[in-house]
């Protein structure tokens, strides 16, 4: 409660612009009211479908979109991909009544920065918005578990070639290990005595082979799926 009071009273330097996409009017209006109480949040629109969202984005672009995964016009997974293609600077947080791992995994794989259940506490919602805006991603335990299960399934399907060998090369495993250790592309290049361009090539191959869409998901894949333990 104290944290919420601080958010209500502290004067921010920059406001986070937020759009809401959900086909339930009461839920949209409730979110608008809740977020409007926070001084550094600025809810700028609420719409009930993907086509309406596209029209709204042609007029104004929020920093963050809270998007349901079920909505008229297109589903949230396809909608997420399309919005990111057109507006890559916008960060999408999925918010849904569906909490099964496959919904979470595929929405995150589509490019969402977090995934929240609709019965989330206000404080967690605020934290998710603030963290995604500042750092790019917000991982709850449920998201981490879903990503782990998803990458395990991906790895089990991709892990052996027709000769029973791992699709990851020795060098790719080395790059994975260093990514896990938090090294940047430049640091990895220096560590392995290879060029930055070569590291970027290995990273691209790792994303393709793992079925992941970004380095954060790749890190979860690398650490949690047990691939590195095979070395």
N, C-alpha and C positions, 0 to 999 in steps of 0.2 A: 504493500500500500504506500509506503514511504517513497518508493521509486516512482510510482505513478504520480504522486503529489509533486515530486521534483520535476517531472516532465511537464506538468501543468503550469508550474510557476517559473521555471527557468526560461529566459528569453534566448532563443537560438539565433545564430548568425545566418544560417541558411535553412530553408524549409525544404522538406522532402516531398515532392509532388507525387501523388498516388492516384492511380485509376483502378476502378473496381469493375470486374466482369462476372456477373452471376445472373441466372434467370429467375431467381427468387427475389421479388421486390422488397419484402420485409428484411431479408438478410442484407441486401445491398444498402438499404436505408440505415439499418442498424450499424453497419460498418462505417458509413459516412459520418454518422453522429459520434461514434466512438473515436474515430481517428481525428475528427474535427476538434475534439477537446484538447488534443496535444499540440502545443504551440509550434513545434518544429515539423509537424506534419501538415500537408496541404492537400486534402482530397479534392481533385479537380474535376472528376466526372465519375458517373456510374452508369453502366450500360448492361443490357440483358442478352446480348448476342455478339458473335464474332463480327458479322457485317457492320453492326453499330460501332463496335470497337475500332474497326478499320476507318470508318468515317470520322470518328472522334480523333484518332491519331493523326489524321490529315490536318486537323485544326490545332491540336496541342499535344505535346508528348510529355508524359509523366516520367519520373525517374524509375518508378516501380509500378507494376501492375499486379494486383491480386486477382488471380484467375481461377474460376471453377473449371474442372476438367469435363463437365457435362454442360453443354450450352447449345442453343439453336445456331444453325449455320455451319458449324464444324465442331469436332470435339476439341477438348483442351490440348491434347497432345499435338495434333496437327496445327491447331491455332498457335500454340507456343512456337513451333518451328517456323511458321510463316511470319509471325511478328518479329522474331529474332532476325530472320533473313532481311526483312524490310527496315527494321529499326534495331540494329545490334546494340545500341547504347542503352536500350530499355532492359531492365531486369525484371524477370517474372517470378512471382511467388505463387505456387499452386495452393489452392485452399479448397478442400473437398471433404465430403462425408465418407468417401471411399478411402480406406486405410490399408488395403491389401498391398503386399509388396510389389506386385506387378504394376499396379497403378503408379506407385511412387517411383519405381525404377524407370519406367518408360517416360514419365513426365520429366524426371531429372535428366534422362538421356536426351530428351528433346531440347533441353537447354534451360529448364527452370532452375532457379537459384536456391529454392527451398520448397518444402512441401509440408503444409500444415493441415491438421484436421479442423473441421468447422466448429468443434466444441473446445477449441484451444482457449486457454486463459488469456485475458487482455495483455498481461505483462509479457507473455511469450510472443504474442503477436507484435507488440511494440519492439521487443528485442530482435525478432526476426527481420523486421523492416529496417531497423537501424543497422544491424549487422550486415545484411545484404547490401545496403546502400554504401556502407563503409568498406567492407571487405570482399564483397562479391558473392559470398555463399553463407548459408546458415544451415548447419546439419543438426537435426535432432537425433535422438537415439533411434527413432523409427526409420528415419531417412538413411542413417548409417547402416542399419540392419538390412534394409531393403536393397541398398546398393551392394552390400556384401553378398546377399543371396543372389542378386542379379548377375554380378560379375562371376560368381562361382558357376552359375549355370552357363554363362557365356564361355567361361574358360573350359568347362567340361566338354562343351560342344566343339571348341576350337583347339583344345590342348594337344591333340594328336593328329599327325598327318597320316597318310596311307602307309607310311613305314613305321608308325608308332612313335615318331619323334616330336618333341616340343616345337611349336612354330616359332618360338622366341629364340633368337640367336644368342650366343654368349655375350656379345656386345650389348644387345638389347637388354639382357638381364642386368648387366653392369649399369646401364643407364637407368633402369628401373630402380635399382638399389640406391643410386645417388639422388634420384628424384624423391625417393622415400626419406632420405636424409636431409631433404630441404635445400639441396644445392640448386643454384640457378643454372640456366643454360650455359652461361659463360664459365661458371665454376666447374661444371661437368666437363666442358671442353678442355679446360686447363688440367683437370684431374686425370683425364684419359688421354691427354696429348693428341686431341683431334680438333677439328675446326668446329666453330659454332654451327655452321651450316650442316655439318655431319650429325651433330647432336640433334638439331631440329628435324633432320631426316629420320633419325631413330625414334624420336618422340612421335612423329607422324605415323610411323609404322606400328608403334606400340598402341596408339589410339585405334588404328584400323584393326589390328589383330585382337584387341581386347573388346572392341565394340563400344568403347567409351567415346564421349564427345568433348571432354576437357581434362585438363591436368589434375584437377581436384578429384574427379571420379577415378582417374588413372592411379592416383596415389592410394585411394581406398582399395582398388583392384590389386595393386602391387603388394601392399602390406598385409591385407586381410585374406586374400584368396589362397595363400600358402605357396605361391609360385617361388618366392625367394627362399623358402625353407628347403626347396628341392636342390638348391645349389650345394 
